[in-house]
Amino acid sequence: MSIFNGKRLPPEIFALDIDRLRQGFYSDQYFERTVDLLAKLSANGYSFQADSPRLPHDTSQGADVGDMVVEAQWFTRREPQALIGGIDYALALLRTCTGYVGPDGDFVNTWDQLEVEAVQDGVLAGFSGDPMAVTPVLRVRGNYRHFALLETLILGALTRISRLATNTYEVMVAAHGKPILFFPARYDLYHTQAADGYAYHLGVQRYNHDYNKSLRSFISTHAQGAWWEGQGSGTVPHAAVACFLGNTTETMLQFAALEPPEVPRIALVDFNNDCVGTSLAVAYSMFDTFRRHKESGDDTEADKFRLFAVRLDTGSKVRDIALEPLGDPDLDLGVNPRLVWAVRQELNRAWESWDLPPDWQEEAKQYCENIQIVATSGFSADRIRHFEELNVPVDIYGVGSSLMRNASDTSTDFTQDVVRVKVSGEWVDMAKVGRRANDNPDLAPVPTDYGGAS
């Protein structure tokens, strides 16, 4: 899977559409045209007889163009670095789809004829902006027409998975190790969930590795954990509160009573645009039920009513009723520092108004202070960084579409270059002007039988 366990994911886990991949259905057509051209040249016995601007005449003459053996390298263009993911996916493409269609129409797999070097998912690869000094994460040597159709696919896998992994890692750094809930499933086709959840998991693991932490990965769908045996989790959406006619307290009481005790009780408190009032109402009712079960001696049932957190998800164009306008009509909209502070302060002292006997006051105080605050709705690394600089008392952030962001500062595009060719048994430089072969100490040979049977 990654540098974190030293194992590679087997090709089977990706459920590849192998037949159509081999046919070029998903490849840019100029690669299919090139494969067709080279295959015909090979069948015709063509050899190079023109002049090469790169090689002496006596060296280039007779070169076997149709079966040209090349060295190709893949590298990221994200500055200053990218957290690499998608390598095992790329290897699965190479392993299952390298080859050609034989005279009988059957596909002949030539994976075992390639020389492949790759990094592990989870490494960091730098890019300074100079395409002459890059950090290859994958290097392949072999007959070019046997793997030419895979360039589009490998670049796509590396780009998407590395972008989400890097964005997640940067969000984790911005949050100073606070948990990040992963919510991008609703922003893309369901087909991408396994890859996206894996990318997020890489980001969390890399943060733990670099900062000596042990944070969990929190995904919202089971599909997001398909490549690493993760399980989706979640609590209450706005739609559930609507089904309870807008009564968040009753929603949470029924949820707590009937759902498995291991599911965190997180109340979504912005439905009526009163995060403070709703948080207080839910906290009181949950604690009151908790207390009654405790007093009856049913600790198991009581534990179902421990309110783990309240979640603030106020829309970006809405001001919560707890916040009086301060002159600027655009100030304090959405989930903002002043609203979080108001919820935290009121929760901390909520128990003081609960008319409790003395022997319950300390437990009530701890109950209220232990209720965490989850902040969602439009959070990005920059916004989280701002909250953290202000010491806003958020315990957990939920992040969605910003993890998929592909702007100038998050672009994680990859490039493949053919940088050398083999002529008369010798490797010669053949990169386009402005590119050249580079090395990376993290590259390691990939055995043909990696990951078990395919």
RADAVEN-V786972 format. One record per backbone hydrogen bond with DSSP energy under -0.5 kcal/mol. CO is the residue of the C=O (numbers start at 1). NH is the residue of the N-H. E is the energy in kcal/mol with one decimal. If there is no record, write none. Layout:
BEGIN
CO	NH	E
CO	NH	E
END
This chain:
BEGIN
2	5	-1.2
2	6	-2.1
2	7	-0.5
10	13	-1.4
11	14	-1.6
12	15	-1.3
16	18	-1.7
17	21	-2.3
18	22	-2.6
19	23	-1.1
20	25	-2.3
21	24	-1.2
24	27	-1.1
28	31	-1.6
28	32	-1.0
29	33	-2.7
30	34	-1.6
31	35	-2.5
32	36	-2.4
33	37	-2.5
34	38	-2.9
35	39	-2.6
36	40	-2.1
37	41	-2.3
38	42	-2.5
39	43	-2.4
40	44	-2.0
41	45	-0.5
41	46	-2.4
42	45	-1.0
48	62	-3.6
56	59	-1.0
56	60	-2.2
57	61	-1.7
60	63	-1.8
63	48	-2.7
63	65	-1.5
65	68	-1.7
68	70	-0.5
68	144	-2.8
69	422	-2.5
70	72	-0.5
70	142	-1.9
71	419	-2.8
71	420	-1.3
72	140	-2.4
73	417	-2.4
74	137	-2.8
74	138	-1.0
75	415	-2.4
77	79	-0.5
80	127	-2.1
82	84	-0.7
82	125	-2.5
84	122	-3.3
86	90	-2.4
87	91	-2.6
88	92	-2.0
89	93	-2.0
90	94	-2.3
91	95	-3.0
92	96	-2.1
93	97	-2.1
94	98	-1.4
98	110	-1.9
98	111	-0.6
100	102	-0.6
100	108	-3.8
102	105	-2.3
106	102	-3.2
107	109	-0.7
108	100	-1.7
110	113	-2.2
111	114	-1.8
114	116	-0.6
115	141	-2.4
116	446	-2.7
117	139	-3.0
118	444	-1.6
120	123	-1.5
121	3	-2.3
123	84	-2.9
125	82	-2.5
129	131	-0.7
130	133	-2.0
131	436	-0.5
133	128	-0.6
134	136	-0.6
135	76	-0.5
137	119	-2.1
138	74	-2.3
139	117	-2.8
140	72	-3.0
141	115	-2.5
142	70	-2.6
143	146	-1.3
143	147	-0.6
144	147	-1.5
144	148	-1.3
146	99	-2.4
147	150	-1.5
148	151	-1.5
150	154	-2.9
151	155	-2.5
152	156	-2.1
153	157	-2.2
154	158	-2.6
155	159	-2.6
156	160	-2.3
157	161	-1.9
158	162	-1.9
159	163	-2.1
160	164	-2.3
161	165	-2.2
162	166	-2.7
163	167	-2.7
164	168	-2.3
165	169	-2.4
166	170	-2.4
167	171	-2.0
168	172	-2.6
169	173	-2.2
170	174	-2.2
171	175	-2.1
172	177	-1.7
173	176	-1.3
175	178	-1.3
179	181	-0.5
179	397	-2.2
180	218	-0.7
181	183	-0.7
181	399	-2.7
182	220	-0.5
183	186	-0.5
184	187	-2.3
185	188	-1.1
189	192	-1.7
190	193	-1.6
192	196	-2.7
193	197	-2.9
194	198	-1.9
195	199	-2.2
196	200	-2.4
197	201	-2.3
198	202	-2.3
199	203	-2.0
200	204	-2.2
201	205	-2.6
202	206	-2.7
203	207	-2.0
204	208	-2.5
205	209	-2.5
206	210	-2.5
207	211	-2.4
208	212	-0.8
208	213	-1.4
216	218	-0.5
217	219	-0.6
218	182	-2.5
219	233	-2.2
222	225	-1.6
223	226	-1.8
225	228	-1.2
225	229	-1.0
225	230	-1.9
237	240	-0.6
237	241	-1.2
238	242	-2.2
239	243	-1.9
240	244	-1.1
241	246	-2.6
241	247	-0.5
242	245	-1.9
244	247	-1.6
246	248	-1.1
247	251	-1.9
248	252	-2.4
249	253	-2.3
250	254	-2.2
251	255	-2.3
252	256	-2.9
253	257	-1.8
254	258	-1.7
255	259	-2.6
260	263	-1.7
262	264	-0.5
264	266	-1.1
265	267	-0.5
265	308	-1.3
265	309	-1.9
266	236	-0.5
267	269	-0.8
267	311	-4.0
270	273	-2.2
273	321	-2.2
274	278	-2.9
275	279	-1.9
276	280	-2.4
277	281	-2.2
278	282	-2.6
279	283	-2.6
280	284	-2.3
281	285	-2.2
282	286	-2.8
283	287	-2.4
284	288	-2.8
285	289	-2.0
286	290	-2.4
287	291	-3.1
288	292	-2.0
289	293	-2.1
290	294	-2.0
291	295	-2.8
292	296	-1.2
293	298	-2.4
294	297	-1.5
297	299	-1.1
298	302	-2.1
299	303	-2.3
300	304	-0.6
301	304	-0.9
302	305	-2.0
303	306	-1.3
305	307	-0.8
306	308	-0.8
308	372	-2.7
309	267	-2.5
310	312	-0.5
310	374	-3.0
311	269	-2.0
311	313	-0.5
312	376	-2.5
314	335	-0.7
315	318	-1.8
315	334	-0.7
318	320	-0.5
318	334	-3.4
320	323	-1.9
322	324	-0.6
327	329	-0.6
328	331	-1.8
330	333	-0.6
334	336	-0.9
336	340	-2.1
337	341	-2.5
338	342	-2.0
339	343	-2.3
340	344	-2.6
341	345	-2.7
342	346	-2.2
343	347	-2.4
344	348	-2.3
345	349	-1.2
347	350	-1.1
349	352	-1.3
350	353	-1.8
351	354	-1.7
357	360	-2.1
357	361	-0.6
358	361	-1.0
358	362	-0.6
360	364	-2.2
361	365	-2.4
362	366	-2.4
363	367	-2.5
364	368	-2.4
365	369	-2.3
366	370	-1.8
368	371	-1.1
370	372	-0.5
372	310	-2.4
372	374	-0.5
373	375	-0.5
373	395	-2.4
373	396	-1.8
374	312	-2.9
374	376	-0.5
375	398	-2.5
380	384	-2.7
381	385	-2.5
382	386	-1.9
383	387	-2.2
384	388	-2.6
385	389	-2.2
386	390	-1.4
387	392	-2.3
388	391	-1.2
392	394	-2.6
395	179	-0.5
396	375	-2.6
397	181	-3.1
399	183	-2.9
400	403	-1.6
401	404	-1.7
402	405	-1.1
407	410	-0.9
407	411	-1.6
413	77	-2.7
415	75	-2.1
417	73	-2.5
417	419	-0.7
419	430	-2.9
419	431	-0.6
420	71	-2.7
421	423	-0.7
421	428	-2.8
423	426	-1.9
426	423	-2.8
428	421	-2.2
432	435	-1.9
440	443	-2.1
444	118	-2.5
445	447	-0.6
447	450	-1.7
449	452	-1.4
END
